[in-house]
Amino acid sequence: MQFEDFGSDALLFSLYVWVQLKPEISWTVVASDLRYMIYKTLTEHGIVMAFPQRDIHLNNSRPLKIRVLADAPDIVSVKR
């Protein structure tokens, strides 16, 4: 494992592995299994993954201007 860099919300590591695979075994499955094992080990040791937080600051020095649009598309119909 190599410590690569500092991210805006993370410490970035690279894990280098050598795996000899049989034709019926997919590398993506092996990579996923490795990630699950790393996550499980971190959890067992009380290490939690922090998620980035984004704060929105509103200028409330004056009332917010709110408009209701009569012909705005229905959010539910847009998702379908």
N, C-alpha and C positions, 0 to 999 in steps of 0.2 A: 504494500500500500504506500502511496506517495501523496504527501500534502502538496497540492498543486497551486492553490491560490485562495485569496479572500474574495467572496462574492458579496453582493450588497446585503444579503440576508443569510449567508451561509459560509461555512468553511468547505472548500472544494477538495476532495480527495479522489485519487484514481486507484483502482484495484486492478492489478495485472495478474492474469491467470493463464496457465497452460492446461488445456483440456484435450484429451484424445477422445473424440466422439465416435460412436458407432453410427452407421447411416440412419438408423431409426430414431436417433436422439437429436433434437433440435437445440442449437446454441441458444436460441431465445428462451427456451425452457430452463436451461442451465443458468443463464444470466438472471432470470427471474427468481429461481431458487436461491441463488447467492444473495440477492437483494433481500429476500424474505428472511434468510438466516442472519444477515447483518442487522436488519430491523428488529428481529426477535432478541438478539444479543444486546442491542442497545436498550430495548425495553426492559429486559431482565435486570439490567444494571441501573435502572432509573434515569436513563438518558432519554429525554423527549425531543422530538423534532419541532423546532420553532417554525411557525408559519409567518410570513411577512404580514405586517399590519399596515394598512393604508388609512390615514386619518383625513377626513374632509373638514376643513375649517370654513365656516360661512361668515361673511361679514354681516353681523347683526346690529350694526350701528343704526340701521334704519329698517323698517319693515320689508320683508321679502315680497316681491311682486309675483303674484300667482295668476296664471291664465288657464281657463278651461276651454279646450278646443272641442267644439261640437262634432266635427268630422274626423277626429283622431281615430285611427284603427284600434279595434279591440285587441288587447294584448293576448287574450286567450286564442282568438282566431289567427293571430300571426304565428303562434307557436305550432299550430297544426300543420 
